[in-house]
Amino acid sequence: MTTNKPHRVTSIDVAEKAGVSQSTVSRALSGSETITEATRRRVEQAAAELGYHVNMRAAGLRKGETGSIAIVVIGRDGQGPAAINPFYYSLLGSTCAAAAERGYEALVSFQAQEDELFGHYVARRQADGVVVIGTATNGPAWDYFRTVADESSSIAFWGSPFDDAVWVRSDNMAGGCLAVERLVKGGAKDIVFVGDPNSSQKQFRERFEGYQAGMKAAGLEARPAFVSIGSDRVSQGRNAIIRLTESGTDFDGLFFACDAMALGALEELALRDLSVPSDVGVVGFDGLGSGEFSNPPLTTVEPDFAEAGRLLVETALAGDAEQGVRRVPVKLVERSSVA
């Protein structure tokens, strides 16, 4: 018994229909500049009518490319993906979107345990570049990826605790200035920065420097950074309010190094009957979507996520080409936590 299998359209069929050679079809559909526009249109029309699609992945492999980019999200050892800061999920989404815009597939991996770390995607021809994002608190993971960066130039970092590799970051200092400027505009004078500028989070140091610059520009005295302890950022924000109020410290403005701390602080301020923004203005940093639903909604400094994703992908794929330091612009998202 014989079965009639559907005919698989090939480039030979397209060549016959367009009246050109098979090599012309290949060059026309790959974007070669040696093909005239008229011929290209004729080939594309023939391909469309026949339902012929180029296998871009196979074409890429023939040229030594995979058509994929690996995105590694670093979490805390012992915690699953659900515990990862929502900021990194926003950044992951924008990076995947940026990869897709360039025709790349994204291979996403969540990594935390030291004995399961892997970053040699380019060496094994599984990806053309690697983007690494995530918490800076996982020292062993970052030490590992630092060695990966020593062996490959096709890698870009966001959140790294070191500066001796190619990284992309928010314009943190400009964001700190924006936060202080907004608090001052709302009438605040005793403004406290909450966050540890000496932690593994390099961006916290830069945001504190922005706070200092903003206070100087406003003719106000900058205070030392207020460092709060806690098992996570939310509890650190709560504990900051507990310690500030119980110590009798005067404050009418709070700039938190990240939104998660600010959200915890808003909860504790409400418990202590301190009105936001009447008694104290609050500004965070990161642009977490959950801030829109806090009480009151949190004013925050937000990086351009789309630009962040684009720069991470561009940097990872640049390889040996000039990369340089990349800064992502930020903006103030106005909500109700500042007068």
N, C-alpha and C positions, 0 to 999 in steps of 0.2 A: 504494500500500500504506500502510495506516495503522498506527501503533503506539500502544499504550495506555501512556502515560506515567503513573507513579504520581502521585497527587494530592498537591500540596504543601500541607500544613496551614498555615493562616494564622490570624491573630487573629480574623478574621471567623468561621471555623469554631468557634473556642473560644467566641466570644460567643454563637453560636447554641445550642451545646450547654449552656452555662451559663445561658442565658436572660437575658443582659445585653447592654448595648451594647458596641461595639468599644472605645470610649474607656474604659469601665469595666474591660475586660480589660487595657488598657495601664496604667491606674493601679494596678490590683490587683497586676499582676506586677512593677511598678516599686517597690512598697513604699509607695505613697502613703497617708498617714494619713487621707485623706478617704474611704477605703473601709472598710466595716465588716468585722469579722473573719469573720463568716458568709459574706459575699459573696466575700471573698478566698479562703476555703477552697473555695467552690464553683467559682470560676474556676481555682484551682490544680488541683483534681481533674479538671476538664474538660480542662485543658491536658495533664495527665499521661496521661489516657486516650487522648487524640488523638496523643500524642507530639509536642506542640508545645514548642519551646524558644525563648526570647527571645534574639535576637542582641544580646548586651550591648555588644559593640564598636560596633555601629551605633548603638545607643541612646546610648552615651557620646559618640560623635562629634556626634550631634545636639545634645547638651548642651555641646559644646565640650571634651569629654574624650576621651582616646585609649585609656584602659584599659591603658596601658603605662607602665613606668618604666625608664629607661636606667641601666645600671650600667657604668661605665667603670673598667677595671683598668689602672693605670699600671705599666709595666715599665721596665727599663733600656734606653736606646737601644742598638740593636745586638744585643739578646738577645730571644729568643722567649718565648712564654708558659710554656714548660717551666722557664725560669730564675726565674720569679716565686716569691717566698717562699711556702711552703705555708700560712702563716698567712692570706694573702689569699684563698686558695682556700676555706679554712674560712669566712672572713667573707663571701665571695661566695655560698657555699651558703646561709648563714643569711639573707642579704639577699634572695636569690631566694625562699626559703621564706616570709619575712615578706611579700614582695610578693604571692605567691600567696594567702596567708591573707586579704589585703585585696581579692582578686579582680583583681590586676594581673598582666599578662604582663611578663617581664623581658627587656629587650634588652641583651645583654651584648657589650661591645666591649673588646678588648685594644689598648691604644695605647702607643706608645713614641717613635716617630720624630716629630720636630718638625714636619715638613711634612705629616704625616698626622693631626694632632690634630683632633678634632671634639667639640664639646660643646653645640651649639645645638639639642638635641633638642626642647626645649619651644617655642622660637621657631618651629620648623618643624612643630610639631604632630605630632611623632613620638613624644613621651612627655609625661607630665604632671609628671614630676620626674626629676632626675638625681642619682645617687649616684656619687661618685668615690672610689676607694680605691687603694692601691698604694704603691710605694716613694717615699720623700721625696727620694731621690738624683737623680731626674730633674727638675732645676730648670726647664728650658724647658717641660716638660709642666705643672708646677704654676703657672708664670707664666701660661701660656695659660688654664688653668681658673680662675685668679684673675680674669682679665678677663671670663670667662663669668659668674662669680658677680656681678660688678659690674652685669651686664645682666639677670640673672635671679635671683629669690629662691627659685626652686624647685630648689635644689641643696644637697647635704650632702656633707661631706668626712670621710674617715678617713685619717689618715696625712699630712695636709697640713703643710708646713713653716712655715705662717703661722697667725696667730690672728685676722686681720681678715676672716674669712668664717665661715659657719656650719659647725661641725665637731662630730663625735661622737668621743669617745676613752674608753679604759679609765680607771678610777680608778687611775692609775699611782702616785700617791703612796701611797695605801692599800696597793697591791700591794707597793711597796718596803718598807713597814713590816712586812707579812706575811712577806716573805722573810727579813728580818733577824731577826724574832721567832722564826721556825722554826730558823734557824741557831744562834741563841743557845740555844734549847731543846735543841738537839743537842750543846751544849757548846762551840760556837765562840766565840772572843773576838777573834781577829785576822781580821776580816772585810773583804774587799776588794770594792769595786764595780767591775766591768769594763764599760766603755762610755764613749762620748764625750758628755758632757752638753751640749757646745757644737756638736754636729753638727746637720744639718738635721732629725734625728729629734726633734721636740719631746718625744715621750714618754720619751726617754732622760733628758732633764733632769728631768722629773717623777719618774722612777723613782729617780734619784740623790737627789733631795730626800727621797723616801720612805726611802731608805737612811740618809740623815743623821738624819732624825727617829727612825727605828728604833734607830739606834746611841745617840742621846741618851737615848731612853726606857730603854734597857738599861744606861745608865751607862757606855757604852763610847765610845772616841774614834773618830770617823769619819775615814777617810783621804781624801785627794784621789782623785777617780775615776782609775782606771787605764785609759788609752787605748791600744788595740792597733791596729796597722795590718794590712792584708791585703786581697786582692782581693775577698773575700766574707766573710760573717759567720763561717762555719765556720773559715776560715783565721785570722781575727782571734782566735777562741777558742784555737786551737792556739798562735798566736804569743804570746798573753797568758801562757800557762803556761810557754813557753820563756823569756820575759823575766823572769817572776817567779822562777822557780827558779834561773836563771843569775845573777840579781842578788843572790841570797841573802835575798830578802824573806820575812819570816815571815808565814804565812797558814794558817789552819785552816778558813776559810769563804770561799766565793766566790759572789757574787750577780752574775749576768750580765744585762745589759740586754735580752737576747733569747735564746730557746732555741737558735737556730742557733749562736751563740757558745758556749753552754754545751755543746752536743753536740760541737763541735770540741775544747773543753777536756777533756772526758771521754776522748777518744781520746788526747790528748797526755799526760794524767795517767797513763793505763795504760802508755804507752810508757816513762814515767819511774819506773815502779814505785811511784807514789803511790796508796795505796788510798783509794777512795771508798766509804763515808763515814768509814772509820776514821781516815785521816790528814787528810782535808779534806772538808767538806760542800759540796755544789754545788746552787744553786737558779737556775732560769732564769725567763723571763717570756714568755708567749704562748700556752702550752697546745698546742704542736704534738703531733699524734698520734704522730709518730715518736719522741718522747721516751719513750714507753712501751716501746720496743724497744731503747733504748740500753743500754750496760753500764757501770754499773748503770742501771736505769730512772730518768729524770730527774724530780726534784721541780720543779714549776713553778707560777707564778702564771698563772691562766687567766681571761680575761674571759668573761662570760656571752655566748656567741656569739649565742644566740637573741635576747637583749635588744638586742645590738648591731645585728643586722639589723633588728629592729623599730624601733629609734630612728632608724636611717639612713633607712628608708622613710618613717617618720612625719615626720621633719624635711624630707626632700626634697619631700614632698607638702603641707607646711604652707603653702608659698608666702609670702604677705605676712603670714600670721598669726604670732603671737609664737612664736619658735623657741627662743632662749636656748641656753646651753651645755649639752651633754648628756654625762653621765658614765655609763659602763657599769660595773656592779659586778664585782668580781673575787673569786676564791677560790683557796686553796692546794690544788693537786693533789698529794697525798702519794704519793711513790714511794720508791725506795731510795737516793737520792743524798745523803740527810741522815740522820744517826744518830737 
